[in-house]
Amino acid sequence: MREFTRGCLMTASGFGAVALCLAMVAQAQTTLQQLGRITAPFTVVSASGATLMRVEDHGGDPLLILTGKSGGRISLGARGDRLAIDMRYDENRHISLILEQENAVATVVMGGNDVNLIAAQDSAGVSVAHEGTEISHLGLKAGLDSAIRIFSTEGKPAVIIGAAAGSGGAGAVRVHDAAGGIAGFLHGLAGGGGEVGIARGGDPVVLLTSNQTGSGGLINVADTQGKIVFTAGARTDGGGGACIYNNEAGRCYGPFLP
């Protein structure tokens, strides 16, 4: 602009020519300012007239939309405290990133499979879904311990691997039956050692753990009502023993002192 002004004045002759030159300079400055500031909404098109880019104004919240020749679309926008990027061909093929004040979500959708990465104040993890049903989750869910959670295609729990509740951080594995009930488990204990169990209807029917002093192993067998019918293991005073319970009576061999 400076070179244009100098050249115009050097070639101007007479007061009128100088005045015209200054007017042209002023007009050029105004045009450049207008080109540097465009008011939304506006659309940018290709030489053939196809839409390449559109900028929208939603009450002061901006939205930028880029359109590809293949029909794909990229959207970048801000609305309130939400920042978002969305790349998609259609509802079954898209990637989105959302950032808010207290959480962030990344979603990848391809066909009937969804992968979500979530980070929030009370939860964080990776979730995989098939046809809208969550089938696995790795991470921390609100109100629950950190774990790997595997679900059936119907959304029922199948396997959970993580930290046992109230164990001070000890590990746990839980296996579920086809109905989603607990079928078996392996728990670490806060005081050391662990327990392995087989369950029926959610209640343990076989439990393998340590005796009261931790000096040896102990196995308990119960009926589905939770009543112990057989106990065997290492006695706290050394040796071993076993007890069989029928109704209220019990017969022990050893003697048995769990």
N, C-alpha and C positions, 0 to 999 in steps of 0.2 A: 504494500500500500504506500509506503514511503517513497519507493522508486517511481510508482505511478504518479504521485503528487509532484515530485521534482521534475519529471519529464514533461508533465503537462504545463507547468509554469515556465519551463525553459523554452518551450515552443510557442507559448502564447504571446501575441503582440497586441498591445492596446488594452485599455481598461476593460472593455467589454469581454475580450477574450479571456482575461484573467478571471473576471467574475464568473464566466461560464465554466472555466476550469475548476474553480473552487466549488461551484454547484455540483459538478460531476463527481468531485472528490467526496462531497458530503453524501450524495446519493449512493456512491459506491460503499461508503462506510455503513450506511443504513442497511443496504442489501446484505452485506457481510454479517452484520449483527443478526438480521432475521434468519439467515441461513444457519447460524450457529445456535439458534434457539427455536425449536419446533414444538408446538402445542399438541398434546395427545387428545383424542386418538388420531393415528395416522397409519397409512399402509404403504409399504414399499413393494413394487411389482417388478417383474422381469421385463425384458424387451418384448416378450410375447404377451404380456398382460397377466401372467400368473402371479398369484400372491406369494411373496417371499417372506415378508415380515410384517407383523402388525403390533403396534403398541397401543394399549388401552389404559384408560384411567377410570378406576372404580372408586370414586369418592376419595381420591388422593392415594389410593393403593395401586401401584403400577403392575401391569401384566404385559410381558413380552412373549409373542408367539412366533416361532419360526416354522415354516412349512416346507417339507422336502418334496422332490419330484415323485418319490415313491408313495406319497400319501402319509408318511410319518410326520409327527409334529413334536416340537420341543417347546414347553412352556416354562417361563421363569417369572415368578411373581412374589409379591409381598402383600399380605392382608392382615392388618392388625399386628399381632406379635408373631405371626406365622410367616416363615420364609419357605418357599417350595420350588422344586424343579421337577418337571414331569416330562418323560420321553415315552412316546407311545405310537403304536400303529393302530391298536384297537383295545377293547377292554380285556382281551386275553393275551396281549403282548405289550407290556409296558413296565417302566422302571420309574419309581418316584422317590424323592428325598424330601422330607419335611423336618424343619427345625423350628421348635417353639422355645419359650423361655425355660421350661422345665423338662422337656423331653425331645427326643429325636427319633425318627423312624425312617428306615430305608426299606422299600418293598420292590421285589422283582417278581413279575407274573409272566409265565409262559404256559399257554394252554391251561390245563387244570391244576398246575402246580404253582404255589406261592412260597416265597422265602421272605421272611421279615426279620430285620435287625432292629431291635428296640433298645433304647437307653432312656431311663427315666429316673426320678428321684428314689423310687421304691422298688424298681425292677430293671432288669437288663438281660438280654439274651437273644438267641436266634431261634426262630420258629419256622417250621416247614408245614405247609398245609396242602392237602390234595382235595380238589373239588369242594373247597370251602371248609374242610374239616381238618383241624390241627392233628398231625400225625407224629410230630416230634418237637421237643423244645430243649434247648441247652441254655442254662443260665439261672437267673434268680427271678422268681415270680413274687409278686406282692404278697407278703404274709407267709411265704414259704422259704425253706432253705434252698440253697443252690443245688441243682440236680440236672441230670440228663433224663428227659421224660420221653418215652416212646409210646405212641397210641396206636390203636387199630384204625382201620379205614372208617370205622363207625364213630371214632372219637373216644373210645373207651381206653383206659390205661392198660398198657401191656407190660412194660418194664420201666422201673424208676431206679436210677443210680445216683446217689448223692450223699448228703450228710444226714444222719439220723437225728430226728427232733429231740432236743433235750439231752443230747449225748456229749455236749461240749466239743462238737466238731468231728466225732467219730463217723466213719463211713457206713453206708447202708445200701443194700440191694433189695428190691421188692419186685416180685413177679406176680402178675395177675392172670386169672383165668379168662375164658372167652367172654364171660359176662361182666368183666371188670372188677370182680372181687379178688381179694388177696389170696394167692395160692401158695406162696412161699416167700421167705425173707432171710436175709443175712444182715445182722446189725452189729456194729461195734458198740461197746458199752463205755460210758463215761469213766467208770472205775477201772477199766482194763478188761481184756478178754472180749468175748462176743457171744452171739447166740444165732443158731440156725433153726428155722422153723418151717413146718408144713402146715398150711391152714385149710380149713374147710368152712365155707360160709363166712369167711373173715376172721374166725377164731382159730388159734393154734391147736392142732391135734397131735403134733409131734414137736418137741422143743429140745434142742441139744445146746447145752450151755455149760458153765462151770459150777461146781458146788459152792456152798456158802463161804468157804474160806479161800476159794480159788486154788485149792490144792489138787484138783482133778476135774474130770469131766462128769457131766450129769445129763441123763436123758429122761424126759417125761413124756408119757403118752396119755392123751385124754380123749374122751368121747366128744361128740359135737356139742354137748351141753357144757363143756369146759371142766368136767369132772375127771380128775387124774385116775387112771386105771392101772398104770404101770410106771415104775420109777427104777432106774438102775444107774450105777456109777461108782465113783471113787468116794470112800468114806472120808470124813474130815479127820479121823484118827488113824488113817492108813487102811489099806486093803480095799475091798469092794463089797458091794451088796446090791440087793434088788428087792422090790416089794411089788406084789400083785394085789389090787384092790377089787373086791367083788361086793357090790352094795356098800355097806358101811365097814365090813370086815376087811382086814388086810393080812396078807401072809408075807413076811419078809425073810430074806435069806442073807445071812452075813454076820451079825445083824446089820441092818441097813441104817446108816446115819448120814443123811445128805448134808 
